[in-house]
Amino acid sequence: MSIENNKKQFCQLCNNQLNGNESICPHCGWVQQLDMDEPDKIHWSYNFVSYSKAKNLLSEGKPLIPDFSDFLKCMEIYSELEFFINDNHFGIITDSDKKIHFYKWNETDTKYQIYSNIREFANKATINGVLLKNLWNQVTKFGTAS
């Protein structure tokens, strides 16, 4: 085994020690990034907030969940996303024509919403008649669709 393989690895965000070669910090959930040149940008790395924002959330003791603006940026990067509000599971799919499909998980044949683009989605997507952007602070879990 080389010395480099025995080198301790630390999380870029919380600075806690990582176990072995893992890329997801078991302490804060940050996915380690190779490119840290743009700390205010959301990268294709399964971190859904920028490094700078994650540092602020961590210092405030808050989970690394994107705000609505960050969520819209994630929609430009990932074609399938999911989130939970009050134990209700929702999905977003961006199709090859850039149309946004928004639905409640396992209920795709009812209340299915389709929007022409992200801007229309941001301004019109609803859950039970309430705009999603007004409910976003109730999101408890967020990620790529599984």
Chimera marker file (.cmm) of the C-alpha trace (Angstrom):
<marker_set name="trace">
<marker id="1" x="0.000" y="0.000" z="0.000" r="1" g="1" b="0" radius="0.5"/>
<marker id="2" x="1.377" y="3.410" z="-0.892" r="1" g="1" b="0" radius="0.5"/>
<marker id="3" x="1.644" y="6.273" z="1.574" r="1" g="1" b="0" radius="0.5"/>
<marker id="4" x="-0.918" y="8.194" z="-0.473" r="1" g="1" b="0" radius="0.5"/>
<marker id="5" x="-3.488" y="5.434" z="0.076" r="1" g="1" b="0" radius="0.5"/>
<marker id="6" x="-2.999" y="5.818" z="3.838" r="1" g="1" b="0" radius="0.5"/>
<marker id="7" x="-3.462" y="9.586" z="3.724" r="1" g="1" b="0" radius="0.5"/>
<marker id="8" x="-6.471" y="10.731" z="5.730" r="1" g="1" b="0" radius="0.5"/>
<marker id="9" x="-9.179" y="12.414" z="3.660" r="1" g="1" b="0" radius="0.5"/>
<marker id="10" x="-11.312" y="15.237" z="5.023" r="1" g="1" b="0" radius="0.5"/>
<marker id="11" x="-14.624" y="16.664" z="3.844" r="1" g="1" b="0" radius="0.5"/>
<marker id="12" x="-14.272" y="19.845" z="1.815" r="1" g="1" b="0" radius="0.5"/>
<marker id="13" x="-17.293" y="21.321" z="3.563" r="1" g="1" b="0" radius="0.5"/>
<marker id="14" x="-17.300" y="20.321" z="7.245" r="1" g="1" b="0" radius="0.5"/>
<marker id="15" x="-13.666" y="19.161" z="7.489" r="1" g="1" b="0" radius="0.5"/>
<marker id="16" x="-14.638" y="15.930" z="9.274" r="1" g="1" b="0" radius="0.5"/>
<marker id="17" x="-12.628" y="12.853" z="8.369" r="1" g="1" b="0" radius="0.5"/>
<marker id="18" x="-14.004" y="10.681" z="5.580" r="1" g="1" b="0" radius="0.5"/>
<marker id="19" x="-13.983" y="6.898" z="5.843" r="1" g="1" b="0" radius="0.5"/>
<marker id="20" x="-11.590" y="5.478" z="3.264" r="1" g="1" b="0" radius="0.5"/>
<marker id="21" x="-12.166" y="6.737" z="-0.266" r="1" g="1" b="0" radius="0.5"/>
<marker id="22" x="-15.828" y="7.679" z="0.166" r="1" g="1" b="0" radius="0.5"/>
<marker id="23" x="-17.028" y="10.729" z="-1.717" r="1" g="1" b="0" radius="0.5"/>
<marker id="24" x="-20.136" y="11.493" z="0.379" r="1" g="1" b="0" radius="0.5"/>
<marker id="25" x="-19.461" y="12.890" z="3.827" r="1" g="1" b="0" radius="0.5"/>
<marker id="26" x="-21.305" y="10.848" z="6.474" r="1" g="1" b="0" radius="0.5"/>
<marker id="27" x="-21.352" y="13.911" z="8.738" r="1" g="1" b="0" radius="0.5"/>
<marker id="28" x="-22.856" y="16.646" z="6.527" r="1" g="1" b="0" radius="0.5"/>
<marker id="29" x="-23.863" y="14.891" z="3.282" r="1" g="1" b="0" radius="0.5"/>
<marker id="30" x="-21.586" y="16.946" z="1.015" r="1" g="1" b="0" radius="0.5"/>
<marker id="31" x="-20.415" y="15.126" z="-2.119" r="1" g="1" b="0" radius="0.5"/>
<marker id="32" x="-16.709" y="15.852" z="-2.558" r="1" g="1" b="0" radius="0.5"/>
<marker id="33" x="-15.979" y="17.800" z="-5.751" r="1" g="1" b="0" radius="0.5"/>
<marker id="34" x="-12.900" y="17.774" z="-7.937" r="1" g="1" b="0" radius="0.5"/>
<marker id="35" x="-13.567" y="21.266" z="-9.283" r="1" g="1" b="0" radius="0.5"/>
<marker id="36" x="-13.784" y="23.859" z="-6.536" r="1" g="1" b="0" radius="0.5"/>
<marker id="37" x="-12.850" y="26.805" z="-8.779" r="1" g="1" b="0" radius="0.5"/>
<marker id="38" x="-16.375" y="28.264" z="-8.757" r="1" g="1" b="0" radius="0.5"/>
<marker id="39" x="-17.656" y="28.073" z="-5.161" r="1" g="1" b="0" radius="0.5"/>
<marker id="40" x="-20.848" y="30.007" z="-5.964" r="1" g="1" b="0" radius="0.5"/>
<marker id="41" x="-21.955" y="27.671" z="-8.752" r="1" g="1" b="0" radius="0.5"/>
<marker id="42" x="-23.967" y="24.459" z="-8.496" r="1" g="1" b="0" radius="0.5"/>
<marker id="43" x="-21.888" y="21.718" z="-10.114" r="1" g="1" b="0" radius="0.5"/>
<marker id="44" x="-22.822" y="18.383" z="-11.637" r="1" g="1" b="0" radius="0.5"/>
<marker id="45" x="-21.852" y="16.507" z="-8.496" r="1" g="1" b="0" radius="0.5"/>
<marker id="46" x="-25.079" y="15.690" z="-6.628" r="1" g="1" b="0" radius="0.5"/>
<marker id="47" x="-24.620" y="18.731" z="-4.440" r="1" g="1" b="0" radius="0.5"/>
<marker id="48" x="-27.769" y="20.734" z="-4.964" r="1" g="1" b="0" radius="0.5"/>
<marker id="49" x="-26.434" y="23.980" z="-3.559" r="1" g="1" b="0" radius="0.5"/>
<marker id="50" x="-23.179" y="25.781" z="-4.230" r="1" g="1" b="0" radius="0.5"/>
<marker id="51" x="-20.199" y="25.284" z="-1.942" r="1" g="1" b="0" radius="0.5"/>
<marker id="52" x="-20.553" y="28.831" z="-0.598" r="1" g="1" b="0" radius="0.5"/>
<marker id="53" x="-24.240" y="28.355" z="0.190" r="1" g="1" b="0" radius="0.5"/>
<marker id="54" x="-23.566" y="24.938" z="1.732" r="1" g="1" b="0" radius="0.5"/>
<marker id="55" x="-20.991" y="26.525" z="4.064" r="1" g="1" b="0" radius="0.5"/>
<marker id="56" x="-23.617" y="29.049" z="5.201" r="1" g="1" b="0" radius="0.5"/>
<marker id="57" x="-26.320" y="26.397" z="5.669" r="1" g="1" b="0" radius="0.5"/>
<marker id="58" x="-23.902" y="24.225" z="7.642" r="1" g="1" b="0" radius="0.5"/>
<marker id="59" x="-22.908" y="27.133" z="9.907" r="1" g="1" b="0" radius="0.5"/>
<marker id="60" x="-26.626" y="27.800" z="10.571" r="1" g="1" b="0" radius="0.5"/>
<marker id="61" x="-27.265" y="24.127" z="11.366" r="1" g="1" b="0" radius="0.5"/>
<marker id="62" x="-29.609" y="23.749" z="8.382" r="1" g="1" b="0" radius="0.5"/>
<marker id="63" x="-29.795" y="20.796" z="5.962" r="1" g="1" b="0" radius="0.5"/>
<marker id="64" x="-28.213" y="21.092" z="2.520" r="1" g="1" b="0" radius="0.5"/>
<marker id="65" x="-31.564" y="21.525" z="0.743" r="1" g="1" b="0" radius="0.5"/>
<marker id="66" x="-31.727" y="24.041" z="-2.103" r="1" g="1" b="0" radius="0.5"/>
<marker id="67" x="-34.001" y="27.052" z="-1.894" r="1" g="1" b="0" radius="0.5"/>
<marker id="68" x="-36.457" y="27.508" z="-4.768" r="1" g="1" b="0" radius="0.5"/>
<marker id="69" x="-33.970" y="29.521" z="-6.825" r="1" g="1" b="0" radius="0.5"/>
<marker id="70" x="-31.317" y="26.801" z="-6.402" r="1" g="1" b="0" radius="0.5"/>
<marker id="71" x="-33.932" y="24.173" z="-7.268" r="1" g="1" b="0" radius="0.5"/>
<marker id="72" x="-34.589" y="25.924" z="-10.595" r="1" g="1" b="0" radius="0.5"/>
<marker id="73" x="-30.828" y="25.926" z="-11.292" r="1" g="1" b="0" radius="0.5"/>
<marker id="74" x="-30.740" y="22.191" z="-10.506" r="1" g="1" b="0" radius="0.5"/>
<marker id="75" x="-33.504" y="21.677" z="-13.066" r="1" g="1" b="0" radius="0.5"/>
<marker id="76" x="-31.102" y="23.035" z="-15.703" r="1" g="1" b="0" radius="0.5"/>
<marker id="77" x="-28.485" y="20.432" z="-14.700" r="1" g="1" b="0" radius="0.5"/>
<marker id="78" x="-30.488" y="17.292" z="-13.840" r="1" g="1" b="0" radius="0.5"/>
<marker id="79" x="-33.288" y="15.846" z="-15.974" r="1" g="1" b="0" radius="0.5"/>
<marker id="80" x="-34.964" y="13.971" z="-13.103" r="1" g="1" b="0" radius="0.5"/>
<marker id="81" x="-35.443" y="15.316" z="-9.589" r="1" g="1" b="0" radius="0.5"/>
<marker id="82" x="-37.539" y="14.384" z="-6.590" r="1" g="1" b="0" radius="0.5"/>
<marker id="83" x="-38.522" y="16.038" z="-3.343" r="1" g="1" b="0" radius="0.5"/>
<marker id="84" x="-40.753" y="15.480" z="-0.329" r="1" g="1" b="0" radius="0.5"/>
<marker id="85" x="-43.206" y="17.812" z="1.363" r="1" g="1" b="0" radius="0.5"/>
<marker id="86" x="-44.998" y="16.459" z="4.455" r="1" g="1" b="0" radius="0.5"/>
<marker id="87" x="-44.242" y="12.834" z="3.490" r="1" g="1" b="0" radius="0.5"/>
<marker id="88" x="-45.659" y="13.435" z="-0.011" r="1" g="1" b="0" radius="0.5"/>
<marker id="89" x="-43.249" y="12.438" z="-2.766" r="1" g="1" b="0" radius="0.5"/>
<marker id="90" x="-43.061" y="14.554" z="-5.952" r="1" g="1" b="0" radius="0.5"/>
<marker id="91" x="-41.129" y="14.150" z="-9.193" r="1" g="1" b="0" radius="0.5"/>
<marker id="92" x="-39.868" y="16.418" z="-11.962" r="1" g="1" b="0" radius="0.5"/>
<marker id="93" x="-38.751" y="15.226" z="-15.378" r="1" g="1" b="0" radius="0.5"/>
<marker id="94" x="-37.336" y="17.452" z="-18.112" r="1" g="1" b="0" radius="0.5"/>
<marker id="95" x="-37.937" y="15.767" z="-21.457" r="1" g="1" b="0" radius="0.5"/>
<marker id="96" x="-35.863" y="16.027" z="-24.644" r="1" g="1" b="0" radius="0.5"/>
<marker id="97" x="-37.971" y="19.034" z="-25.757" r="1" g="1" b="0" radius="0.5"/>
<marker id="98" x="-37.136" y="20.796" z="-22.441" r="1" g="1" b="0" radius="0.5"/>
<marker id="99" x="-40.760" y="20.488" z="-21.275" r="1" g="1" b="0" radius="0.5"/>
<marker id="100" x="-41.165" y="20.065" z="-17.534" r="1" g="1" b="0" radius="0.5"/>
<marker id="101" x="-43.312" y="17.189" z="-16.248" r="1" g="1" b="0" radius="0.5"/>
<marker id="102" x="-44.374" y="17.607" z="-12.618" r="1" g="1" b="0" radius="0.5"/>
<marker id="103" x="-46.273" y="14.928" z="-10.719" r="1" g="1" b="0" radius="0.5"/>
<marker id="104" x="-47.001" y="13.361" z="-7.365" r="1" g="1" b="0" radius="0.5"/>
<marker id="105" x="-45.109" y="10.077" z="-7.112" r="1" g="1" b="0" radius="0.5"/>
<marker id="106" x="-47.244" y="7.000" z="-7.958" r="1" g="1" b="0" radius="0.5"/>
<marker id="107" x="-50.078" y="9.230" z="-9.171" r="1" g="1" b="0" radius="0.5"/>
<marker id="108" x="-48.736" y="10.086" z="-12.623" r="1" g="1" b="0" radius="0.5"/>
<marker id="109" x="-52.106" y="9.627" z="-14.327" r="1" g="1" b="0" radius="0.5"/>
<marker id="110" x="-53.823" y="12.237" z="-12.129" r="1" g="1" b="0" radius="0.5"/>
<marker id="111" x="-52.836" y="15.837" z="-11.438" r="1" g="1" b="0" radius="0.5"/>
<marker id="112" x="-49.939" y="15.526" z="-13.900" r="1" g="1" b="0" radius="0.5"/>
<marker id="113" x="-48.675" y="18.980" z="-14.884" r="1" g="1" b="0" radius="0.5"/>
<marker id="114" x="-46.639" y="19.825" z="-17.998" r="1" g="1" b="0" radius="0.5"/>
<marker id="115" x="-44.922" y="23.174" z="-18.553" r="1" g="1" b="0" radius="0.5"/>
<marker id="116" x="-43.199" y="24.559" z="-21.643" r="1" g="1" b="0" radius="0.5"/>
<marker id="117" x="-40.069" y="25.637" z="-19.794" r="1" g="1" b="0" radius="0.5"/>
<marker id="118" x="-38.541" y="26.209" z="-16.373" r="1" g="1" b="0" radius="0.5"/>
<marker id="119" x="-39.809" y="29.783" z="-16.140" r="1" g="1" b="0" radius="0.5"/>
<marker id="120" x="-43.412" y="28.721" z="-16.752" r="1" g="1" b="0" radius="0.5"/>
<marker id="121" x="-42.988" y="25.889" z="-14.248" r="1" g="1" b="0" radius="0.5"/>
<marker id="122" x="-41.604" y="28.311" z="-11.639" r="1" g="1" b="0" radius="0.5"/>
<marker id="123" x="-44.580" y="30.637" z="-12.023" r="1" g="1" b="0" radius="0.5"/>
<marker id="124" x="-47.420" y="28.103" z="-12.377" r="1" g="1" b="0" radius="0.5"/>
<marker id="125" x="-46.601" y="24.739" z="-10.745" r="1" g="1" b="0" radius="0.5"/>
<marker id="126" x="-49.002" y="23.990" z="-7.896" r="1" g="1" b="0" radius="0.5"/>
<marker id="127" x="-49.710" y="21.425" z="-5.220" r="1" g="1" b="0" radius="0.5"/>
<marker id="128" x="-53.363" y="21.368" z="-4.180" r="1" g="1" b="0" radius="0.5"/>
<marker id="129" x="-53.867" y="24.819" z="-5.691" r="1" g="1" b="0" radius="0.5"/>
<marker id="130" x="-50.894" y="26.437" z="-3.890" r="1" g="1" b="0" radius="0.5"/>
<marker id="131" x="-47.898" y="27.583" z="-5.918" r="1" g="1" b="0" radius="0.5"/>
<marker id="132" x="-44.916" y="25.293" z="-5.406" r="1" g="1" b="0" radius="0.5"/>
<marker id="133" x="-42.619" y="28.276" z="-4.877" r="1" g="1" b="0" radius="0.5"/>
<marker id="134" x="-44.784" y="29.247" z="-1.873" r="1" g="1" b="0" radius="0.5"/>
<marker id="135" x="-44.527" y="25.720" z="-0.435" r="1" g="1" b="0" radius="0.5"/>
<marker id="136" x="-40.814" y="25.222" z="-1.040" r="1" g="1" b="0" radius="0.5"/>
<marker id="137" x="-39.808" y="26.043" z="2.545" r="1" g="1" b="0" radius="0.5"/>
<marker id="138" x="-41.650" y="22.836" z="3.567" r="1" g="1" b="0" radius="0.5"/>
<marker id="139" x="-39.360" y="20.546" z="1.527" r="1" g="1" b="0" radius="0.5"/>
<marker id="140" x="-37.772" y="17.970" z="3.830" r="1" g="1" b="0" radius="0.5"/>
<marker id="141" x="-35.769" y="15.881" z="1.359" r="1" g="1" b="0" radius="0.5"/>
<marker id="142" x="-34.435" y="16.546" z="-2.131" r="1" g="1" b="0" radius="0.5"/>
<marker id="143" x="-32.409" y="14.631" z="-4.702" r="1" g="1" b="0" radius="0.5"/>
<marker id="144" x="-32.167" y="13.091" z="-8.130" r="1" g="1" b="0" radius="0.5"/>
<marker id="145" x="-35.061" y="10.767" z="-8.917" r="1" g="1" b="0" radius="0.5"/>
<marker id="146" x="-34.417" y="7.173" z="-7.961" r="1" g="1" b="0" radius="0.5"/>
<link id1="1" id2="2" r="1" g="1" b="0" radius="0.2"/>
<link id1="2" id2="3" r="1" g="1" b="0" radius="0.2"/>
<link id1="3" id2="4" r="1" g="1" b="0" radius="0.2"/>
<link id1="4" id2="5" r="1" g="1" b="0" radius="0.2"/>
<link id1="5" id2="6" r="1" g="1" b="0" radius="0.2"/>
<link id1="6" id2="7" r="1" g="1" b="0" radius="0.2"/>
<link id1="7" id2="8" r="1" g="1" b="0" radius="0.2"/>
<link id1="8" id2="9" r="1" g="1" b="0" radius="0.2"/>
<link id1="9" id2="10" r="1" g="1" b="0" radius="0.2"/>
<link id1="10" id2="11" r="1" g="1" b="0" radius="0.2"/>
<link id1="11" id2="12" r="1" g="1" b="0" radius="0.2"/>
<link id1="12" id2="13" r="1" g="1" b="0" radius="0.2"/>
<link id1="13" id2="14" r="1" g="1" b="0" radius="0.2"/>
<link id1="14" id2="15" r="1" g="1" b="0" radius="0.2"/>
<link id1="15" id2="16" r="1" g="1" b="0" radius="0.2"/>
<link id1="16" id2="17" r="1" g="1" b="0" radius="0.2"/>
<link id1="17" id2="18" r="1" g="1" b="0" radius="0.2"/>
<link id1="18" id2="19" r="1" g="1" b="0" radius="0.2"/>
<link id1="19" id2="20" r="1" g="1" b="0" radius="0.2"/>
<link id1="20" id2="21" r="1" g="1" b="0" radius="0.2"/>
<link id1="21" id2="22" r="1" g="1" b="0" radius="0.2"/>
<link id1="22" id2="23" r="1" g="1" b="0" radius="0.2"/>
<link id1="23" id2="24" r="1" g="1" b="0" radius="0.2"/>
<link id1="24" id2="25" r="1" g="1" b="0" radius="0.2"/>
<link id1="25" id2="26" r="1" g="1" b="0" radius="0.2"/>
<link id1="26" id2="27" r="1" g="1" b="0" radius="0.2"/>
<link id1="27" id2="28" r="1" g="1" b="0" radius="0.2"/>
<link id1="28" id2="29" r="1" g="1" b="0" radius="0.2"/>
<link id1="29" id2="30" r="1" g="1" b="0" radius="0.2"/>
<link id1="30" id2="31" r="1" g="1" b="0" radius="0.2"/>
<link id1="31" id2="32" r="1" g="1" b="0" radius="0.2"/>
<link id1="32" id2="33" r="1" g="1" b="0" radius="0.2"/>
<link id1="33" id2="34" r="1" g="1" b="0" radius="0.2"/>
<link id1="34" id2="35" r="1" g="1" b="0" radius="0.2"/>
<link id1="35" id2="36" r="1" g="1" b="0" radius="0.2"/>
<link id1="36" id2="37" r="1" g="1" b="0" radius="0.2"/>
<link id1="37" id2="38" r="1" g="1" b="0" radius="0.2"/>
<link id1="38" id2="39" r="1" g="1" b="0" radius="0.2"/>
<link id1="39" id2="40" r="1" g="1" b="0" radius="0.2"/>
<link id1="40" id2="41" r="1" g="1" b="0" radius="0.2"/>
<link id1="41" id2="42" r="1" g="1" b="0" radius="0.2"/>
<link id1="42" id2="43" r="1" g="1" b="0" radius="0.2"/>
<link id1="43" id2="44" r="1" g="1" b="0" radius="0.2"/>
<link id1="44" id2="45" r="1" g="1" b="0" radius="0.2"/>
<link id1="45" id2="46" r="1" g="1" b="0" radius="0.2"/>
<link id1="46" id2="47" r="1" g="1" b="0" radius="0.2"/>
<link id1="47" id2="48" r="1" g="1" b="0" radius="0.2"/>
<link id1="48" id2="49" r="1" g="1" b="0" radius="0.2"/>
<link id1="49" id2="50" r="1" g="1" b="0" radius="0.2"/>
<link id1="50" id2="51" r="1" g="1" b="0" radius="0.2"/>
<link id1="51" id2="52" r="1" g="1" b="0" radius="0.2"/>
<link id1="52" id2="53" r="1" g="1" b="0" radius="0.2"/>
<link id1="53" id2="54" r="1" g="1" b="0" radius="0.2"/>
<link id1="54" id2="55" r="1" g="1" b="0" radius="0.2"/>
<link id1="55" id2="56" r="1" g="1" b="0" radius="0.2"/>
<link id1="56" id2="57" r="1" g="1" b="0" radius="0.2"/>
<link id1="57" id2="58" r="1" g="1" b="0" radius="0.2"/>
<link id1="58" id2="59" r="1" g="1" b="0" radius="0.2"/>
<link id1="59" id2="60" r="1" g="1" b="0" radius="0.2"/>
<link id1="60" id2="61" r="1" g="1" b="0" radius="0.2"/>
<link id1="61" id2="62" r="1" g="1" b="0" radius="0.2"/>
<link id1="62" id2="63" r="1" g="1" b="0" radius="0.2"/>
<link id1="63" id2="64" r="1" g="1" b="0" radius="0.2"/>
<link id1="64" id2="65" r="1" g="1" b="0" radius="0.2"/>
<link id1="65" id2="66" r="1" g="1" b="0" radius="0.2"/>
<link id1="66" id2="67" r="1" g="1" b="0" radius="0.2"/>
<link id1="67" id2="68" r="1" g="1" b="0" radius="0.2"/>
<link id1="68" id2="69" r="1" g="1" b="0" radius="0.2"/>
<link id1="69" id2="70" r="1" g="1" b="0" radius="0.2"/>
<link id1="70" id2="71" r="1" g="1" b="0" radius="0.2"/>
<link id1="71" id2="72" r="1" g="1" b="0" radius="0.2"/>
<link id1="72" id2="73" r="1" g="1" b="0" radius="0.2"/>
<link id1="73" id2="74" r="1" g="1" b="0" radius="0.2"/>
<link id1="74" id2="75" r="1" g="1" b="0" radius="0.2"/>
<link id1="75" id2="76" r="1" g="1" b="0" radius="0.2"/>
<link id1="76" id2="77" r="1" g="1" b="0" radius="0.2"/>
<link id1="77" id2="78" r="1" g="1" b="0" radius="0.2"/>
<link id1="78" id2="79" r="1" g="1" b="0" radius="0.2"/>
<link id1="79" id2="80" r="1" g="1" b="0" radius="0.2"/>
<link id1="80" id2="81" r="1" g="1" b="0" radius="0.2"/>
<link id1="81" id2="82" r="1" g="1" b="0" radius="0.2"/>
<link id1="82" id2="83" r="1" g="1" b="0" radius="0.2"/>
<link id1="83" id2="84" r="1" g="1" b="0" radius="0.2"/>
<link id1="84" id2="85" r="1" g="1" b="0" radius="0.2"/>
<link id1="85" id2="86" r="1" g="1" b="0" radius="0.2"/>
<link id1="86" id2="87" r="1" g="1" b="0" radius="0.2"/>
<link id1="87" id2="88" r="1" g="1" b="0" radius="0.2"/>
<link id1="88" id2="89" r="1" g="1" b="0" radius="0.2"/>
<link id1="89" id2="90" r="1" g="1" b="0" radius="0.2"/>
<link id1="90" id2="91" r="1" g="1" b="0" radius="0.2"/>
<link id1="91" id2="92" r="1" g="1" b="0" radius="0.2"/>
<link id1="92" id2="93" r="1" g="1" b="0" radius="0.2"/>
<link id1="93" id2="94" r="1" g="1" b="0" radius="0.2"/>
<link id1="94" id2="95" r="1" g="1" b="0" radius="0.2"/>
<link id1="95" id2="96" r="1" g="1" b="0" radius="0.2"/>
<link id1="96" id2="97" r="1" g="1" b="0" radius="0.2"/>
<link id1="97" id2="98" r="1" g="1" b="0" radius="0.2"/>
<link id1="98" id2="99" r="1" g="1" b="0" radius="0.2"/>
<link id1="99" id2="100" r="1" g="1" b="0" radius="0.2"/>
<link id1="100" id2="101" r="1" g="1" b="0" radius="0.2"/>
<link id1="101" id2="102" r="1" g="1" b="0" radius="0.2"/>
<link id1="102" id2="103" r="1" g="1" b="0" radius="0.2"/>
<link id1="103" id2="104" r="1" g="1" b="0" radius="0.2"/>
<link id1="104" id2="105" r="1" g="1" b="0" radius="0.2"/>
<link id1="105" id2="106" r="1" g="1" b="0" radius="0.2"/>
<link id1="106" id2="107" r="1" g="1" b="0" radius="0.2"/>
<link id1="107" id2="108" r="1" g="1" b="0" radius="0.2"/>
<link id1="108" id2="109" r="1" g="1" b="0" radius="0.2"/>
<link id1="109" id2="110" r="1" g="1" b="0" radius="0.2"/>
<link id1="110" id2="111" r="1" g="1" b="0" radius="0.2"/>
<link id1="111" id2="112" r="1" g="1" b="0" radius="0.2"/>
<link id1="112" id2="113" r="1" g="1" b="0" radius="0.2"/>
<link id1="113" id2="114" r="1" g="1" b="0" radius="0.2"/>
<link id1="114" id2="115" r="1" g="1" b="0" radius="0.2"/>
<link id1="115" id2="116" r="1" g="1" b="0" radius="0.2"/>
<link id1="116" id2="117" r="1" g="1" b="0" radius="0.2"/>
<link id1="117" id2="118" r="1" g="1" b="0" radius="0.2"/>
<link id1="118" id2="119" r="1" g="1" b="0" radius="0.2"/>
<link id1="119" id2="120" r="1" g="1" b="0" radius="0.2"/>
<link id1="120" id2="121" r="1" g="1" b="0" radius="0.2"/>
<link id1="121" id2="122" r="1" g="1" b="0" radius="0.2"/>
<link id1="122" id2="123" r="1" g="1" b="0" radius="0.2"/>
<link id1="123" id2="124" r="1" g="1" b="0" radius="0.2"/>
<link id1="124" id2="125" r="1" g="1" b="0" radius="0.2"/>
<link id1="125" id2="126" r="1" g="1" b="0" radius="0.2"/>
<link id1="126" id2="127" r="1" g="1" b="0" radius="0.2"/>
<link id1="127" id2="128" r="1" g="1" b="0" radius="0.2"/>
<link id1="128" id2="129" r="1" g="1" b="0" radius="0.2"/>
<link id1="129" id2="130" r="1" g="1" b="0" radius="0.2"/>
<link id1="130" id2="131" r="1" g="1" b="0" radius="0.2"/>
<link id1="131" id2="132" r="1" g="1" b="0" radius="0.2"/>
<link id1="132" id2="133" r="1" g="1" b="0" radius="0.2"/>
<link id1="133" id2="134" r="1" g="1" b="0" radius="0.2"/>
<link id1="134" id2="135" r="1" g="1" b="0" radius="0.2"/>
<link id1="135" id2="136" r="1" g="1" b="0" radius="0.2"/>
<link id1="136" id2="137" r="1" g="1" b="0" radius="0.2"/>
<link id1="137" id2="138" r="1" g="1" b="0" radius="0.2"/>
<link id1="138" id2="139" r="1" g="1" b="0" radius="0.2"/>
<link id1="139" id2="140" r="1" g="1" b="0" radius="0.2"/>
<link id1="140" id2="141" r="1" g="1" b="0" radius="0.2"/>
<link id1="141" id2="142" r="1" g="1" b="0" radius="0.2"/>
<link id1="142" id2="143" r="1" g="1" b="0" radius="0.2"/>
<link id1="143" id2="144" r="1" g="1" b="0" radius="0.2"/>
<link id1="144" id2="145" r="1" g="1" b="0" radius="0.2"/>
<link id1="145" id2="146" r="1" g="1" b="0" radius="0.2"/>
</marker_set>
